[in-house]
């Protein structure tokens, strides 16, 4: 970058460009223009309309303004996209700067990731949002994103929405610890038989009083095995002899990972309970 360009960029950053400045496409070696800089810092003049000026990655001046919440109220070019298909609307959504009446939720990038996905990831979907089934190329829905973030509405009931591998919204919420207290669909399973209960057990988010430890995936690996792997079995657990299809017991798993209660380590194994590793 030459000294002259550097000085112009600095003036754009500080809002010190001349009133009659019009060389907005002056750019550095990466294609970032003076307009990008002014947009980032909120110093574009009223009436600016060269929103499609883009750097080498296709990121436009509008993307820059959207990220910092500097787009004008009457902006309507939400579909402007970078080389990855990420639109201005995606940028505004993930940074929490979409206007209240925005409704182009199905605008998608090259991977099918929609503006609604981005808004859910940013935790800013509107209260009346209903298009939970919008999915990317992997089948991951907007509801999956909201479940991960913990921003599903209290009335949400579409727990069975699944990605291409059968991983449901409920699985996602279980992993993140965002299932509601009255949730009872523990048997929902992915293509390998891994249930919502397995996910909750693995991450330590099973509710107090849970007792369906025998639920198993296609390999016989039970919810208790999943909990034992990471030391999430409750005090007083007594079903150590539950075994998978290869005979590996919950006790085996707990012992291997250093989570077997001391009292069981000292007692001789009862018939049917092998602690062998």
Steps between C-alpha positions, in 0.01 A plus 500: 500500500644836398520787746227689314258207516587444866415861579169479313408179687588669828280796412213261416547328836485829686217653298727765358452451126408813300128558451541465122713182518393251230794262451330224698646213298861587588624168643790325669662183362218285645230702331383672818381844399477837665125438515556178701696695758246782522218243529676315782528817705161644409628787291333445164317809376120516487379380162797265444393234250810305394424209732625238254867610506676178604841378612672189356278271708186670378436668834314818414478841659151397609641197686737730685225741596266217600755347738519820703133599465569794271257428218235766430138430595391477137769246398352223285790318332513211742583244231847644422734206560870425540679215314365252756143611448476671839267793452481838665198362684713215644746755633230718654328195648800352675603840638147578619428788264210381286205741486189401693288437190758289311343191343745354244595213730564246223789690335775237504874474444664230286464246783132571550564692821214750510459843652273334755786265600723804545240683707447194720875470552504865601202444732281755330209326325166680539248363749252407228753305288356175358733376224688256722535238225725715278809282456853521364655237271573275799138517607580711804196717565449843645359323804833318549678836512247644743518189719878530521471865593217438747256736333215268398161632610330341802226361276739326260395139434672391178773302673506232229637733229820324395810559289618257233640262762191499716643737759189674631435841649450319829849346476643847447311648794605205719867549415479869583292456815200683358220243518189618687424351842194314370682334208411129468604386151819327608464222239547725197799346324744574218587247228732316740241471773666768713212656688435838654556332836848387386587858401377643829688232695823554306503870576366473855158650436261223604232617742507398863305178547561367147473119511490370143861389503440193280415696183760378249635587156548240223823381669329447832675802652257625763428842642680381812812424293489853358469654846774275641744607228520852642416442865138615482328212676301605808592410853334170591502364143477120519470361147868439441447170319312648203702378200533590133499246213863410571443447872660828606326608819431841643747409774767428238451845347497681834812317621691564176436872526564530874136547599424179690390570861765408754266259676468291183874500445547342844217246478545170316290499183167326537395236253427656165701815576845498346736791554754354263634745241 
